[in-house]
């Protein structure tokens, strides 16, 4: 029996390591986006500063570990065997849930998931105890409640609420969701004020107000780091804590004056950009706030499980179902070496995780100042919100004096940002500094109150608030951005509901199935972790294939375009052959694989087309050449549309169990594919080496193919007239021929546009 629970503890810590790696990889973007997004320093410098912040935050997070032990439920109401299953259910659910949401591409929060998993597992175990537990097992629990004046007498009935730390759990849940509104509002207000003070042409005014702005930012960060944050540190003495508390305003005033003078001297003597310093310090503080607040999400539950096992191991003669876990209700300091170890794992993950190095995230797309592809379609709700906001804006402008309105509008006049060779920045240093400082202060404040606020929620909503205040949500993009924010917030609520229900179910199955369920769920979780790694690697490979725009330049665009066209035409050509064979064999699985491959290529082409503006900016200043390049992309997209409209009805035909193709139809299709393959090879060869282009052969092959399709089209109509084939068969056959004919026309037009593009580019 002792071996079983030791095994559970080991599994908990292994899952904690996995959670640490996945969590940091997912959430690192929260504190890296602003610094990397405005390229405030080299990537290595930013990562070192963030790593130091993470390490310091981990050391200061000891007090937060109590949330996992007693923040959500009352441990004194559960026996040792029950509480170990609760912790195991939470960690299993957490890994599976994160994998599920990542697979679906849905935004999630490690904080919300762990809180609602603890709540769901505790409610699940409490329900089982009340419904199927023996009255004798409930007597010690009732006695504990009576002794602590939480129950009238031993004969009173228990309910689920007795098992839950309702006041603390409610405070945590309300704090999490209230932080969404607070973060958005505070971010918007501070950004609005900052923009009025500095305007978009901030480089002039930063000479006069930069030191004051930096002094305010640094002093606020100092306050929450060393006064609020340090309260939870295991190495802090009571005397130091009392001194900090008694001298709060003195420390704040001295900090503000000292930082302001120091920053002004640094600027005057060394011409150092103060805003860059604010962003770097903000990155440190937000990384520290993240580690201090989120570390409990990853190791809080395993540490609580370890503490429970140590309590029971002191006297293993006590039955696991006879030891109430009252020991977890007391205050326990987490050993600093464990916090350091966790911090080191987080730091290593920062440097080695490819996912942590990615900054192209939803928050950037929704908060960027520049135009581009909008990821979320507008909804009736988003349109209504934008309409109301516009009406409010008109009313405010009507009330305020014209001089005030004109002055404010002048401060918000955007300044065209220069492309430094790495692309135009999503936003400027003013907004980056506000994002970091406001988010880090809010999270650090929540940490000091021992409320595990979601760093994802806070940083995302601060970014949304600052982008709204900065007029990034203009008339051209507002409905899309609002729709995106609503979709993300909806995903957060879905996380909470799913976490609660999933943990409830898992703990119930563990309790009912016993050791067999424990082993089964352990194996399932191990498989999920492996699958997550494989899926992430696949996604990274796909992103590498898609994200080619930054690598395109005027010098290499011909070569890259040729490679892209050749690859895509090759995939279409091979998939068409597979579709014909799958139709002949009625192989639905193969057809679905072909559709998936075609959809993948189509999405990459759509990405290029949607971002065509970024590409043509890198071309020579020639409108005619821009037109030719756009035509190339248009024809490439049309070819993929044709392929899509071939495979989809094919899947539907087989899925509906309609009659398969006749042998003669399959032969006709293969004859078309054979000639089409020759045309594709001619086009690809001519594109890859324009000096050896065979345009006459291309045009001749196109004419032959069109004649062939016309001939077999007539044959099909004759078969239909003679009732040799049914209506469904004819609809599919003629549809494929029609799309194939259009594809042949588009391929030749693609070649001609590419030919013209190469000719103009060479001039």
Buried (B, 14 or more C-beta within 10 A) or exposed (E): EEEBBEBBBEBBBBBBBBBBBBBBBBBBBBBBBBBBBBBBBEEEEBBBBBBBBBBBBBBBBBBBBBBBBBBBBBBBBBBBBBBBBBBBBBBBBBBBBBBBBBBEEBBBBBBBBBBBBBBBBBBBBBBBBBEEBEEEEBEBBBEBBBEEEEBEEEEEEBEBEBBBBBEBBEBBBEBBBEBBEBBBEBBBBBBBEBBBBBBBEBBEBBEEBBBBBBBBBBBBBBBBBBBBBBBBBBEBEEEBBEEBEEEEEEBBEEBBEBBBEBBBEBBEEEEBBBBBBBBBBBBBBBBBBBBBBBBBBBBBBBBBBBBBBEBBEEEEEEEBEEBBBBBBBEEBEBEBEBBEBBBBBBBBBBEEBEBBBBBEBBBBBBBBBBEBEBBBEBBEEBBEBBEEBEEEEEEEEEEEEEEEBEEBEEBBEBEEBEEEEEBBBBBBBBBBBBBBBBBBBBBBBBBBBBBBBBBBBBBBBBBBBBBBBBBBBEEEBBBBBBBBBBBBBEBBEBBBEBBBBBBBBBBBBBBEEEEEBBEEBBEEBBEBBEEBBEEBEEBEEEEEBBBBBEEBEEEEBBEBBBBBBBBBBBBBBBBBBBBBBBBBBBBBEBBBBBBEBBBBBBEBBBBBBBEBEBBBEBBEEBEEBBBBBBBBBBBBBBBBBBBBBBBBBBBEBBEEEBEBBBEBBBBBBEEBBEBBBBBBBBBBBBBBEBEEBEBEBBBEBBEEBEEBBEEBBEBBEEBBEEEEBEEBBBBBBBBBBBBBBBBBBBBBBBBBBBBBBBEBBEE
